[in-house]
Amino acid sequence: MFGYLDELRRFRHLFRNAYVLRFDPDRLNLVMRDGLRLQQIYQVEINAFLHFLDAL
């Protein structure tokens, strides 16, 4: 999971600091794939947290 987050962090840094950079489509696909994996992971964790809050 942390590897996916690190990849997104690196992409964000590159994107924020690139003004005339041409993006590599393969790299963009990698970042998108990792983001979708994180979405699935965090959705489960967020739902568990919400159930915990409801139980309080």
N, CA, C and O atoms as a printed pandas DataFrame, in Angstrom:
     atom_number atom_name residue_name chain_id  residue_number  x_coord  y_coord  z_coord
0              1         N          MET        A               1    0.832   -1.191    0.000
1              2        CA          MET        A               1    0.000    0.000    0.000
2              3         C          MET        A               1    0.875    1.253    0.000
3              4         O          MET        A               1    0.565    2.224   -0.691
4              5         N          PHE        A               2    1.967    1.239    0.769
5              6        CA          PHE        A               2    2.802    2.433    0.826
6              7         C          PHE        A               2    3.525    2.687   -0.493
7              8         O          PHE        A               2    3.835    3.829   -0.833
8              9         N          GLY        A               3    3.788    1.616   -1.228
9             10        CA          GLY        A               3    4.403    1.781   -2.545
10            11         C          GLY        A               3    3.489    2.537   -3.492
11            12         O          GLY        A               3    3.943    3.376   -4.270
12            13         N          TYR        A               4    2.189    2.235   -3.423
13            14        CA          TYR        A               4    1.227    2.945   -4.261
14            15         C          TYR        A               4    1.164    4.421   -3.873
15            16         O          TYR        A               4    1.130    5.302   -4.732
16            17         N          LEU        A               5    1.149    4.672   -2.573
17            18        CA          LEU        A               5    1.106    6.061   -2.107
18            19         C          LEU        A               5    2.355    6.822   -2.536
19            20         O          LEU        A               5    2.276    7.986   -2.928
20            21         N          ASP        A               6    3.510    6.157   -2.461
21            22        CA          ASP        A               6    4.750    6.820   -2.842
22            23         C          ASP        A               6    4.751    7.156   -4.325
23            24         O          ASP        A               6    5.213    8.225   -4.724
24            25         N          GLU        A               7    4.233    6.245   -5.142
25            26        CA          GLU        A               7    4.160    6.505   -6.583
26            27         C          GLU        A               7    3.260    7.711   -6.867
27            28         O          GLU        A               7    3.595    8.554   -7.700
28            29         N          LEU        A               8    2.126    7.794   -6.180
29            30        CA          LEU        A               8    1.232    8.944   -6.360
30            31         C          LEU        A               8    1.881   10.230   -5.871
31            32         O          LEU        A               8    1.702   11.286   -6.479
32            33         N          ARG        A               9    2.632   10.151   -4.778
33            34        CA          ARG        A               9    3.324   11.326   -4.257
34            35         C          ARG        A               9    4.358   11.828   -5.260
35            36         O          ARG        A               9    4.462   13.029   -5.511
36            37         N          ARG        A              10    5.123   10.895   -5.832
37            38        CA          ARG        A              10    6.129   11.296   -6.821
38            39         C          ARG        A              10    5.479   11.910   -8.056
39            40         O          ARG        A              10    5.972   12.900   -8.596
40            41         N          PHE        A              11    4.369   11.319   -8.504
41            42        CA          PHE        A              11    3.683   11.868   -9.667
42            43         C          PHE        A              11    3.152   13.263   -9.370
43            44         O          PHE        A              11    3.262   14.162  -10.204
44            45         N          ARG        A              12    2.576   13.446   -8.184
45            46        CA          ARG        A              12    2.042   14.758   -7.814
46            47         C          ARG        A              12    3.155   15.801   -7.831
47            48         O          ARG        A              12    2.967   16.911   -8.327
48            49         N          HIS        A              13    4.312   15.437   -7.286
49            50        CA          HIS        A              13    5.442   16.368   -7.270
50            51         C          HIS        A              13    5.868   16.709   -8.702
51            52         O          HIS        A              13    6.106   17.873   -9.026
52            53         N          LEU        A              14    5.959   15.698   -9.540
53            54        CA          LEU        A              14    6.335   15.926  -10.938
54            55         C          LEU        A              14    5.313   16.808  -11.632
55            56         O          LEU        A              14    5.678   17.754  -12.329
56            57         N          PHE        A              15    4.032   16.502  -11.445
57            58        CA          PHE        A              15    2.970   17.239  -12.116
58            59         C          PHE        A              15    2.940   18.698  -11.678
59            60         O          PHE        A              15    2.766   19.592  -12.506
60            61         N          ARG        A              16    3.111   18.945  -10.376
61            62        CA          ARG        A              16    3.057   20.320   -9.871
62            63         C          ARG        A              16    4.233   21.152  -10.334
63            64         O          ARG        A              16    4.132   22.376  -10.422
64            65         N          ASN        A              17    5.358   20.498  -10.634
65            66        CA          ASN        A              17    6.566   21.228  -11.002
66            67         C          ASN        A              17    6.895   21.161  -12.488
67            68         O          ASN        A              17    7.955   21.629  -12.905
68            69         N          ALA        A              18    6.021   20.598  -13.278
69            70        CA          ALA        A              18    6.271   20.450  -14.714
70            71         C          ALA        A              18    5.370   21.406  -15.485
71            72         O          ALA        A              18    4.145   21.325  -15.406
72            73         N          TYR        A              19    5.980   22.287  -16.211
73            74        CA          TYR        A              19    5.199   23.257  -16.967
74            75         C          TYR        A              19    5.241   22.967  -18.466
75            76         O          TYR        A              19    4.268   23.242  -19.169
76            77         N          VAL        A              20    6.324   22.429  -18.958
77            78        CA          VAL        A              20    6.437   22.106  -20.379
78            79         C          VAL        A              20    6.924   20.670  -20.555
79            80         O          VAL        A              20    7.733   20.381  -21.438
80            81         N          LEU        A              21    6.438   19.803  -19.729
81            82        CA          LEU        A              21    6.852   18.408  -19.773
82            83         C          LEU        A              21    5.814   17.585  -20.520
83            84         O          LEU        A              21    4.610   17.768  -20.341
84            85         N          ARG        A              22    6.293   16.683  -21.353
85            86        CA          ARG        A              22    5.394   15.754  -22.022
86            87         C          ARG        A              22    5.334   14.494  -21.156
87            88         O          ARG        A              22    6.362   13.921  -20.798
88            89         N          PHE        A              23    4.123   14.083  -20.832
89            90        CA          PHE        A              23    3.948   12.943  -19.945
90            91         C          PHE        A              23    4.027   11.630  -20.714
91            92         O          PHE        A              23    3.568   11.518  -21.850
92            93         N          ASP        A              24    4.614   10.660  -20.068
93            94        CA          ASP        A              24    4.733    9.318  -20.608
94            95         C          ASP        A              24    3.416    8.579  -20.362
95            96         O          ASP        A              24    3.022    8.410  -19.208
96            97         N          PRO        A              25    2.730    8.139  -21.414
97            98        CA          PRO        A              25    1.440    7.465  -21.233
98            99         C          PRO        A              25    1.541    6.211  -20.361
99           100         O          PRO        A              25    0.617    5.912  -19.606
100          101         N          ASP        A              26    2.641    5.484  -20.455
101          102        CA          ASP        A              26    2.810    4.286  -19.621
102          103         C          ASP        A              26    2.895    4.659  -18.150
103          104         O          ASP        A              26    2.337    3.973  -17.294
104          105         N          ARG        A              27    3.593    5.742  -17.862
105          106        CA          ARG        A              27    3.702    6.205  -16.472
106          107         C          ARG        A              27    2.342    6.666  -15.952
107          108         O          ARG        A              27    1.986    6.387  -14.807
108          109         N          LEU        A              28    1.594    7.362  -16.781
109          110        CA          LEU        A              28    0.258    7.800  -16.385
110          111         C          LEU        A              28   -0.650    6.607  -16.087
111          112         O          LEU        A              28   -1.426    6.636  -15.132
112          113         N          ASN        A              29   -0.553    5.566  -16.905
113          114        CA          ASN        A              29   -1.350    4.363  -16.664
114          115         C          ASN        A              29   -0.956    3.692  -15.358
115          116         O          ASN        A              29   -1.816    3.192  -14.634
116          117         N          LEU        A              30    0.329    3.677  -15.053
117          118        CA          LEU        A              30    0.802    3.107  -13.793
118          119         C          LEU        A              30    0.232    3.876  -12.606
119          120         O          LEU        A              30   -0.254    3.274  -11.648
120          121         N          VAL        A              31    0.289    5.182  -12.667
121          122        CA          VAL        A              31   -0.228    6.012  -11.580
122          123         C          VAL        A              31   -1.734    5.833  -11.434
123          124         O          VAL        A              31   -2.244    5.747  -10.316
124          125         N          MET        A              32   -2.442    5.776  -12.547
125          126        CA          MET        A              32   -3.889    5.589  -12.483
126          127         C          MET        A              32   -4.231    4.221  -11.880
127          128         O          MET        A              32   -5.142    4.114  -11.058
128          129         N          ARG        A              33   -3.508    3.187  -12.284
129          130        CA          ARG        A              33   -3.749    1.847  -11.751
130          131         C          ARG        A              33   -3.515    1.817  -10.241
131          132         O          ARG        A              33   -4.314    1.249   -9.497
132          133         N          ASP        A              34   -2.420    2.427   -9.793
133          134        CA          ASP        A              34   -2.133    2.475   -8.355
134          135         C          ASP        A              34   -3.192    3.270   -7.605
135          136         O          ASP        A              34   -3.581    2.897   -6.498
136          137         N          GLY        A              35   -3.656    4.353   -8.193
137          138        CA          GLY        A              35   -4.708    5.152   -7.558
138          139         C          GLY        A              35   -5.992    4.370   -7.398
139          140         O          GLY        A              35   -6.664    4.479   -6.372
140          141         N          LEU        A              36   -6.340    3.584   -8.397
141          142        CA          LEU        A              36   -7.555    2.769   -8.312
142          143         C          LEU        A              36   -7.411    1.675   -7.256
143          144         O          LEU        A              36   -8.382    1.345   -6.575
144          145         N          ARG        A              37   -6.223    1.115   -7.112
145          146        CA          ARG        A              37   -5.988    0.123   -6.051
146          147         C          ARG        A              37   -6.148    0.770   -4.679
147          148         O          ARG        A              37   -6.757    0.196   -3.776
148          149         N          LEU        A              38   -5.601    1.958   -4.537
149          150        CA          LEU        A              38   -5.728    2.659   -3.261
150          151         C          LEU        A              38   -7.180    2.999   -2.965
151          152         O          LEU        A              38   -7.607    2.945   -1.812
152          153         N          GLN        A              39   -7.934    3.345   -3.987
153          154        CA          GLN        A              39   -9.346    3.663   -3.787
154          155         C          GLN        A              39  -10.069    2.457   -3.199
155          156         O          GLN        A              39  -10.879    2.607   -2.285
156          157         N          GLN        A              40   -9.786    1.278   -3.710
157          158        CA          GLN        A              40  -10.419    0.069   -3.197
158          159         C          GLN        A              40   -9.994   -0.196   -1.753
159          160         O          GLN        A              40  -10.829   -0.531   -0.913
160          161         N          ILE        A              41   -8.716   -0.047   -1.465
161          162        CA          ILE        A              41   -8.207   -0.294   -0.118
162          163         C          ILE        A              41   -8.829    0.680    0.869
163          164         O          ILE        A              41   -9.326    0.278    1.921
164          165         N          TYR        A              42   -8.799    1.958    0.526
165          166        CA          TYR        A              42   -9.289    2.962    1.460
166          167         C          TYR        A              42  -10.806    2.944    1.593
167          168         O          TYR        A              42  -11.333    3.308    2.644
168          169         N          GLN        A              43  -11.502    2.536    0.569
169          170        CA          GLN        A              43  -12.958    2.490    0.678
170          171         C          GLN        A              43  -13.370    1.499    1.756
171          172         O          GLN        A              43  -14.290    1.771    2.529
172          173         N          VAL        A              44  -12.709    0.370    1.815
173          174        CA          VAL        A              44  -12.999   -0.625    2.853
174          175         C          VAL        A              44  -12.688   -0.046    4.234
175          176         O          VAL        A              44  -13.473   -0.203    5.169
176          177         N          GLU        A              45  -11.544    0.622    4.358
177          178        CA          GLU        A              45  -11.158    1.193    5.648
178          179         C          GLU        A              45  -12.089    2.328    6.070
179          180         O          GLU        A              45  -12.432    2.445    7.246
180          181         N          ILE        A              46  -12.491    3.150    5.131
181          182        CA          ILE        A              46  -13.411    4.247    5.451
182          183         C          ILE        A              46  -14.759    3.698    5.897
183          184         O          ILE        A              46  -15.347    4.201    6.854
184          185         N          ASN        A              47  -15.252    2.672    5.214
185          186        CA          ASN        A              47  -16.520    2.060    5.610
186          187         C          ASN        A              47  -16.439    1.452    7.009
187          188         O          ASN        A              47  -17.385    1.567    7.789
188          189         N          ALA        A              48  -15.328    0.812    7.331
189          190        CA          ALA        A              48  -15.153    0.244    8.670
190          191         C          ALA        A              48  -15.143    1.362    9.715
191          192         O          ALA        A              48  -15.719    1.206   10.791
192          193         N          PHE        A              49  -14.502    2.467    9.411
193          194        CA          PHE        A              49  -14.466    3.591   10.334
194          195         C          PHE        A              49  -15.850    4.185   10.538
195          196         O          PHE        A              49  -16.220    4.534   11.658
196          197         N          LEU        A              50  -16.617    4.300    9.458
197          198        CA          LEU        A              50  -17.975    4.833    9.563
198          199         C          LEU        A              50  -18.875    3.920   10.399
199          200         O          LEU        A              50  -19.703    4.396   11.175
200          201         N          HIS        A              51  -18.704    2.607   10.233
201          202        CA          HIS        A              51  -19.480    1.659   11.055
202          203         C          HIS        A              51  -19.086    1.791   12.525
203          204         O          HIS        A              51  -19.937    1.705   13.410
204          205         N          PHE        A              52  -17.800    1.999   12.780
205          206        CA          PHE        A              52  -17.339    2.214   14.139
206          207         C          PHE        A              52  -17.998    3.459   14.743
207          208         O          PHE        A              52  -18.453    3.437   15.886
208          209         N          LEU        A              53  -18.044    4.537   13.966
209          210        CA          LEU        A              53  -18.655    5.772   14.454
210          211         C          LEU        A              53  -20.144    5.594   14.713
211          212         O          LEU        A              53  -20.675    6.123   15.689
212          213         N          ASP        A              54  -20.815    4.853   13.844
213          214        CA          ASP        A              54  -22.251    4.581   14.051
214          215         C          ASP        A              54  -22.499    3.795   15.330
215          216         O          ASP        A              54  -23.528    3.966   15.985
216          217         N          ALA        A              55  -21.558    2.941   15.679
217          218        CA          ALA        A              55  -21.727    2.104   16.868
218          219         C          ALA        A              55  -21.490    2.861   18.171
219          220         O          ALA        A              55  -21.834    2.362   19.242
220          221         N          LEU        A              56  -20.920    4.031   18.098
221          222        CA          LEU        A              56  -20.637    4.791   19.322
222          223         C          LEU        A              56  -21.891    5.311   19.975
223          224         O          LEU        A              56  -21.819    5.970   21.013
